Amino acid sequence: MSMDTGFYPTPIVKLCDEPNALYVKREDMIPYSFGGNKARKAILFFEEIDRGVYDYVVTYGSSHSNHCRVVANMAAARNIPCLIIGPEEVSDVTYNSIMMDMFGAKIITVPVDQVSRTIDEKLDELGKDGKNPYFITGGGHGNIGTRAYVNCYEEILEYQKNTNIKFDYIFFASGTGTTHAGLVCGQILHGTDEKITGISIARKNPRGRDVVLNSIREYLREEKGDITELESVIQEKTVFLDEYTGDGYGRDNSEIDEVIKDCMIRFGMPLDSTYTGKAFLGMKKYIEENKINGKNILFIHTGGTPLYFDDIKK
Ligand SMILES: *Cc1c(COP(=O)(O)O)cnc(C)c1O
């Protein structure tokens, strides 16, 4: 089954002109399982699964995870059993977790510090049972996930070429850093120069940025071999802002709620408080603080539509 035909490019729409021309790339409109960056990544992981002889999918994530919802959906569509290992600490019922159940995923929760050990044990057990499991890192982290966002960057380039609109900035929510790494890798491979600016939704520097840097290096090494002379350009292009994380991962506050409501009313565009709403607010603040105006700005809407509904229920 080839699922990506006709899925791309995702639309880029203009929201407003003042104080900057603000555009949004609607990754949430990838037409599979409510879309989002996890869908773009998972489509590539499942291409690999379809090429192999795998009979089990194992991944990691909380009950809020967009990644786990999409992976459980794709596994169910193939009749491949899916095992999700999640942290006990974040295991409340959400729209994503309801869908994971509906897809028949088996969910095991353990204290967060036992997750990594449990993954190893379960993969081992499955192997001993004669299974050939495919493991997808939480959030679709890794070179395949990075490649998904190199592809997305190429769509952005194509849009700029076709419309003669040149983006000065690209903003988005940076979590595991894979989306961020893919965009920067795409830019390095094409020698282009929009200011790619990741808004951290949780991690602080230097660790947050280091994780992005490592993903970039890992991907470019696979593409190019020796990357020693790329190190300075990698450093220069990796901007990871950690001052807009609010109260931490998944923590909502009234400022974020206001932005989400405002965005829905003005543009009919849903955002969530964990990722896109937090990043949209961070972008707004960054633009104000740095007195940026008259520029062309692209915000990447990375998805998470089910979280929008969890939020408005509260
Ligand atoms: C996972 C996620 C992100 C973060 O993407 P990373 O590639 O992990 O940095 C952003 N937005 C949404 C809606 C997500 O689900």
The ligand as a Tripos MOL2 file, in Angstrom:
@<TRIPOS>MOLECULE
LIG
   15    15     1     0     0
SMALL
NO_CHARGES

@<TRIPOS>ATOM
      1 C1          5.7980   15.8220   18.1720 C.3       1 LIG1
      2 C2          5.2380   17.1460   17.8200 C.ar      1 LIG1
      3 C3          6.0670   18.2720   17.6520 C.ar      1 LIG1
      4 C4          7.5530   18.2280   17.8490 C.3       1 LIG1
      5 O1          8.1900   17.5940   16.7720 O.3       1 LIG1
      6 P1          9.6640   17.0350   16.9270 P.3       1 LIG1
      7 O2         10.0290   16.5380   15.5860 O.co2     1 LIG1
      8 O3          9.6170   15.9600   17.9510 O.co2     1 LIG1
      9 O4         10.5220   18.1670   17.3810 O.co2     1 LIG1
     10 C5          5.4710   19.4580   17.2890 C.ar      1 LIG1
     11 N1          4.1390   19.5540   17.1250 N.ar      1 LIG1
     12 C6          3.3140   18.5080   17.2740 C.ar      1 LIG1
     13 C7          1.8530   18.7080   17.1030 C.3       1 LIG1
     14 C8          3.8310   17.2520   17.6220 C.ar      1 LIG1
     15 O5          3.0020   16.2060   17.7800 O.3       1 LIG1
@<TRIPOS>BOND
     1     1     2 1
     2     2     3 ar
     3     2    14 ar
     4     3     4 1
     5     3    10 ar
     6     4     5 1
     7     5     6 1
     8     6     7 2
     9     6     8 1
    10     6     9 1
    11    10    11 ar
    12    11    12 ar
    13    12    13 1
    14    12    14 ar
    15    14    15 1
@<TRIPOS>SUBSTRUCTURE
     1 LIG1         1 GROUP 0 **** ****
